[in-house]
Amino acid sequence: MKKVWKKASDYVPLLILLSEIGATKNFVRTSSKKIAEVTAVSQQTASRHLKQLEEEGLIIRKNVDKTGQALLITKEGLRILSEIYAVLGRTLQPERETFEISGYVITGLGEGAYYMTREPYVQQFTEKLSFKPWPGTLNLKLDEIEDLKNFIKLRAKTPIIIKGFKTKERIFGDVDCHPVKINEKVDGTIIIPTRTHHNSKIMEVVAPINLREKFKLKDGMKVTVKTIL
Ligand SMILES: Cc1cc2nc3c(=O)[nH]c(=O)nc-3n(C[C@H](O)[C@H](O)[C@H](O)COP(=O)(O)O)c2cc1C
């Protein structure tokens, strides 16, 4: 267990309760009687716990009288709460599924290059995916049912969104991205344009390099991508 928690371990639930009633930001007036009721301990125990929290430097108490007291969680108290929050965030997060999808290289109409060189797209790819995309997309045809199923499931995941834009002539749509490792070697992304002439059996992949050259790809060859967490 983390060292910082040891001193507070007996009173962590109370600290959490105080955070819930707003004592992380301002002094909050309450009483040991009320706390006793909520935490199902005797009033004496609640009172002792509050004193102990104060002695440990985790809360400040003021205006203590018969009717109650004003409580504020200190920086040290907040630090302990943040530690707990970070650990729970890591351990309780639903497990993120990874997807492996294979498809067969096909030649498209060559429009990918046009889209991948539009400046507002390029800029966002560079910012949001941390690479400057090679001007072109690799089209993969998904022939196996498992790959199609995984592609459908992947589409339901939260994507990185490359926002669309308008020019005088036309509208360019949003593009959903799911970062992947391609053939276990190259980092890139699956792109799913919200407006496309492709059917859902075609998956497009983009990378900072020319994937056809890198993997010496010809039409019909198999390429596998794996989503990166
Ligand atoms: C970044 C990006 C944005 C796109 N935006 C659009 C769009 O707004 N409208 C559209 O019809 N197709 C859009 N497409 C999809 C293309 O129509 C096409 O499906 C794809 O790029 C592959 O073209 P290809 O089969 O000619 O290789 C976009 C493609 C990319 C790569």
The ligand as an ORCA input file, in Angstrom:
! r2SCAN-3c Opt
* xyz 0 1
  C      -9.139     12.348    -44.860
  C     -10.217     11.875    -45.795
  C     -11.402     12.600    -45.870
  C     -12.424     12.197    -46.704
  N     -13.552     12.946    -46.803
  C     -14.491     12.596    -47.727
  C     -15.633     13.422    -47.939
  O     -15.807     14.449    -47.298
  N     -16.532     13.018    -48.876
  C     -16.382     11.878    -49.605
  O     -17.194     11.575    -50.449
  N     -15.318     11.070    -49.399
  C     -14.369     11.406    -48.480
  N     -13.290     10.615    -48.293
  C     -13.272      9.260    -48.835
  C     -12.925      9.057    -50.273
  O     -14.110      9.267    -50.981
  C     -12.508      7.657    -50.551
  O     -13.456      6.810    -50.014
  C     -11.217      7.229    -50.023
  O     -10.326      8.190    -49.687
  C     -10.559      6.194    -50.913
  O     -10.507      6.586    -52.179
  P     -10.014      5.612    -53.312
  O     -10.942      4.440    -53.319
  O     -10.146      6.425    -54.531
  O      -8.599      5.229    -52.981
  C     -12.251     11.023    -47.473
  C     -11.074     10.307    -47.389
  C     -10.060     10.729    -46.581
  C      -8.784      9.958    -46.572
*
